[in-house]
Amino acid sequence: MAGSVPDTGDAATVSAAEIARLAGVGRAAVSNWRRRYGDFPEPVGGTDTSPSFDLREVRGWLERQGKLVRAPSVESVWQLMDAARGRLDAADAVAFAGAALLVATSERDTAGMADTELDDRIRAVFTAVPDTGAPELPPVHTFRETLDALAELAREEGGPQEAFERLYERFLTSVTRQFTATPDELAELMVDLAGRPEGTVFDPACGAATLLRTALLRGRGVRPVGQEANAGLARIGVVRLALAGTEPDIRAGDSLREDAFPDLHADAVLVNPPFNQRDWGVEALEFDARWEYGLPAKGDSELAWVQHALARARPGGAVVVVLPPGVASRRSGRRIRAELLRRGALRAVVALPAGLAPPMGIPLTVWVLRRPAEGEPAPSDVLVVDAATTIAEPAWPEVREAVLDAYEPFAAGRETGGEEAGYWRAVPVVDLLGEDVDLTPARHLTPAAPDVSGLGESREALAELAGRLPGLLPEVTEESPGSRATVTVHDLVRRGQLELLRAPVHRRGEEDTAAEAFLAFTLKEVLSGGPPSQRIPEGADTVRVRAGDVLVPRIVTNPPAARVVGDTEAGTPVAEHVAVLRPALDALDPWFLAAVFSDSDIRRYSATLRRTASFSFIEIRRVELPRLPLPEQRRIGAAFRRLQEFRDVLKRLSRTGDGIQRTMIDGLIHGALRPAPDDPGSPSDR
């Protein structure tokens, strides 16, 4: 049994893993420091196998050794905040820090503000969530160091909103088992399916307000209204929306049991509700007026959320709900589904691929509804879309584009009775009103006939690509790896040998009204090497690339990637989540720089190594490069360039091979192909 280390009481402590994150190294390096350096701080708590260390002692030691990254990092802010929060839970500590940022945006300087005044202003933000009261907040003076670090991070990241989003992402990594966040990409799809609503937008299970914030950023004149059972998350939501430039109305409480907005008639309702609630209050709510389409069974909490959302929308208002796939076919809910169809409330059911949003193992569905207006005839068709099985390599950009390509013409009334075999179909309501009222999209689609016309050309392309691969690999020799001197991006920027540029965060939808909008490089193009695809508005702060610039993701990707800008691509702007590294060519080779950011080890510079509900950021300024002479950089860069071409050809080979395999299987099964009798690979007849 591991022995205990004496505890020092309330002093802020950190684990070895947290020390590694503070210094931007692996845990093995921390273990090595403990063995090599006699002045490394002694453990003050924990156990022999999992010791904890005094945070101030550790930071002092790292500073003396030159191992503490001077650039502000979300991890260092998190450690300071975690140490200062006292009895405050993590959600309220994050909201507390955000409230201070919010106060700072309205004041020139909070550093000189008296503790009592700053405390009053922060408490005012907390009490913006009615009926919850402020929790027991720590004294402001204990939070001063955290607030100073957060202000520095805000300057580094381009503003308070950006800095707080980083801190919020770090918070998500600490609560992965208690709270599931809606990914930004799913939120954007839901807002688009609602028609980018204007006016009042309501989320009855708003969490930290991701859906409301997305509606605000993508729409115009949006008034966000929400309710959330977790008061700490509700307060984070208030801060996120306030930093985005609005005054939200967020209430704490269970929307089904304690409806805080009984008289609300929102222009749109967006919700990703909790699933499989057994104790949602069916007994107490049996005669509730919200059940216009039927009383949900105890096991059908999701249909209670659907009806609650419809009840809080104005006549004609859009409602978009994320649901597990079983809600479309569960026998206990068939009467409610039938009534939603008969009265024209349900407009579309979209099946998404598994793995794009938590829970990752479930192919979620999105229901698009509309509260019927009095006297309006019920629509004759409902759109079903199966993006779960028809997109070969599902990723959010492709899924979003495919879903909207099917939905938007249908919503505009241009596709009544239409279909695309195997993918979407406008199904007559009468065809859905069978015994089971099964709304699963795949069960109502016509199978697509296989197209085998290009099979011969594909086989020729496969052989040509396979023949190119061996010649693309660079010649290398094995060496014994040794320790190399390194230099950080932060130091290179400080010396003037490298510029680090970041794209501004644009409000979604600005490209529709801007005088000029341009195609920009997004994260997708950094990963794929394809042409720019997203339009962004032109502005004074637009970042345009030059030949020789290196584009790197600002978030963790798998695999890591980087892209060197060519001559023909110069002048193209970049979108958010893409950073631009502009090297001084007499000091740094661009292709060598791209190789460093494509190294698998780049993930250790993320704010966290644990999986989050959305993503983790790369701490670009902390990234270390081997300190090499320019000729050696160029040799490595040239080899990396050939390996990039090897990768591109290999991807094309894989796509071509996958396409051939799928086409031949489908063709054989559906009768478009048959095995040749003289195929030498065929087994002999017996």
Secondary structure, 3 states (H helix, E strand, C coil): CCCECCCCCCCCEEEHHHHHHHHCCCHHHHHHHHHHCCCCCCCCEEECCCEEEEHHHHHHHHHHHCCCCCCCCHHHHHHHHHHHCCCCCHHHHHHHHHHHHHHHHCCCCCCCCCHHHHHHHHHHHHCCCCCCCCCCCCCHHHHHHHHHHHHHHHHHHCCHHHHHHHHHHHHHHHCCCCCCCCCHHHHHHHHHHCCCCCEEEEECCCCCCHHHHHHHHHCCCEEEEEEECCHHHHHHHHHHHHHCCCCCEEEECCCCCCCCCCCCCEEEEEECCCCCCCCCCCCCCCCCCCCCCCCCCCCCHHHHHHHHHHHCEEEEEEEEEEECHHHHCCHHHHHHHHHHHHCCCEEEEEECCCCCCCCCCCCCEEEEEECCCCCCCCCCEEEEEECCCCCCCCCHHHHHHHHHHHHHHHHCCCCCCCEECCCEEEEEHHHHCCCCCCCCHHHHCCCCCCCCCCHHHHHHHHHHHHHHHHHHCCCCCCCCCCCCCEEEHHHHHHHCCEEEEECCCCCCCHHHHCCCEEEEECHHHHHHCCCCCEEEECCCCCCECCCCCEEEECECCCCCCCEECCHHHCCCEECCCEEEEEECCCCCCHHHHHHHHCCHHHHHHECCCCCCCCCCEECHHHCEEECCCHHHHHHHHHHHHHHHHHHHHHHHHHHHHHHHHHHHHHHHHHCCCCCCCCCCCCCCCC
